[in-house]
Amino acid sequence: MKTLIQSATLALTTIVAGHALADAQPSRNLAEAVKNFSDYNSRLEQAMAQGLTPESMAQIHELTYTLKDALEKINEEMDGLTDTLEEIHIASEAKDADEVKSYTSEYLKTARTVIK
């Protein structure tokens, strides 16, 4: 009987985890990642305000899939932004106006997606 209960619990956990992954919102680009990060942090805050019930814990668990995906995309893009900023720094030091213009345009496009 104990094995049957454990098997049923494992099966249910697998189904719930698979469902949560299916409900995760992808962050295909930086704009989506920023929107998802903002929206899902608000949802996380609301879930926490309900108190930590089994239902809110399940909801929080599901929210973390989208938050993790969004944060990974934001971190990936910010790493690239750091590299672009370094190129601006080097080009400005060398007084290379064409390079500064090119890299700054790229830099600001990404930076403005994160901040206004």
N, C-alpha and C positions, 0 to 999 in steps of 0.2 A: 504494500500500500504506500509506504514511504517513497519508494522508487517511482510509483505512478504519479504521486503529487509533485515530486521533483521534476519529472519529465514534463508534466503539464505546466509547471511554473516556467521551466526553460523554454518551452514552446511559446507560451504567452509573451515572455520577455522578448524573444526573437521576433515575433509578430509586431509587437509594439515598437521595437527599435527599427524594424524595417519600415513601418508606417511613418515614424518620425523622420527618417531619412528621406522618404518620398515627399514629405511636406516641407522639407527645408527649401528655402528660397535661394536660388543660386545667385552669386555675384559675379557676373560675366565681365564686368568692367568696373572701373573705380567709381563712377557715378552710382551704379547699382549697389556697390559695396557700402558707400557712404549712406545711401538711403536705407538699406537694410539694417545697417549698424544702428542708425538713429531710431528707426521704427521698432526694431526688436529690443533695443535697450529700454524703450518706453514700455513695451509689453512686459519685459522682465521686471521693471519697477512696479508695474500694476500687479503682476503675479505675486511679488513679494509683499505688497500691501494687503493681499488677501490672507496672509498668514501661511505658514508652511503646512498645508494639508496634503494628503496624498494626491489630490487632484492638482493643486498648484505645483507640487513637486514634479508631476508628470508634464505639466505645461512648461515649466522651467526647463526640464530636460529637453523637450522638443525645441524650445527657443534657442538653446545653445548650439544646435546644428547650424542654423542660419547665422548666428552671431560668429561662430568659429569660421565659417566660410567667408563672411564679410571681412572679418579681421585679418584673415590670411591674405585676401586680395589687397586690402589697404596696406598691410605691411610690405607686400611685394611691390606695390606701386611707390611707396615711400622710399624703399631701398633704391629704386631707380631714380627717384627725385633727388636723392642725396648725390648720386653720381652725376646727374645733370647739373646740379648746383656747383659741384666741384669743377666741371667743365667751364661754367661761367666764370668762376674764380680764376682759373688758369688763363682763360682767354682775355679777361679784363686786365690781368696782370701783364699779359703780353701786348695789350692794347690792340687786340684783333677784333675790330668792330663787327665784321661779318660773323665770326664765331659767337661773339657775345649776343648779337641779335638773334641768331638761329637758336642757340641754347636757351636764351631767356624766353623766347616765344614758347618753346616746348615746356620749359619749367613752369611758366605762369599758367599754361593750359591745364596742367596737372594740379598745380597748387590751388587754383581757383575752383577746382572740383571739390576740394576738401574744405576750403574756407571761402567766404565771400568778402 
